[in-house]
């Protein structure tokens, strides 16, 4: 079966970011099926190192990174670059921080 690089936004059911307190942001990737979740997990594409690169955060600063089989999801918690509502902070609800995740390319069967 031929695989092609496919944006994560075309595979996942939900890709979101949200406020996790004044000093943290949570990123969630939720899949519609366990098969899709397992395929992405087994691809090895989504790693702490990739998240570190996408969000310019050292890997050791990533608070949570995990694949949660029971709910077909990846959960990541990062420190905020600036405190929520602080001077220079630009996304109080952290609602726009998921965008880099959407463009991750995963080897996926051609349609």
C-alpha positions, 0 to 999 in steps of 0.5 A, a space after each residue: 500500500 502506497 503512503 503519502 505525507 498527509 497533514 495531521 489536520 486531515 487525519 485527526 478529528 480534533 486538534 486544539 490548544 487551550 489554557 491550562 492555567 497562567 503558566 501552561 498551555 495544553 495541546 490535544 490531538 484526538 482521533 476518530 478511531 483507534 485505528 487512526 490513532 494507532 497508525 499515527 502513533 506507530 508512524 513515530 512522527 509525533 515526538 517530544 523532539 518534534 514538539 520541541 522544534 515546533 514550539 521552540 521549547 527545550 524537550 526537558 521543559 515539556 511538562 506532559 507528552 503522552 499517547 493516551 490509548 483509552 481516548 485515542 488522543 495525544 496530550 501535550 502540556 507546554 510552559 507558556 512563553 509569557 504568563 497569561 495576561 502578562 505584558 507581551 502575551 498575545 493569546 490569553 486563552 491559548 486558542 491559537 497555539 494548535 496551528 503548527 500541529 495541523 501541518 505535521 505530515 504523517 505517512 498515510 495510505 493514498 485515498 
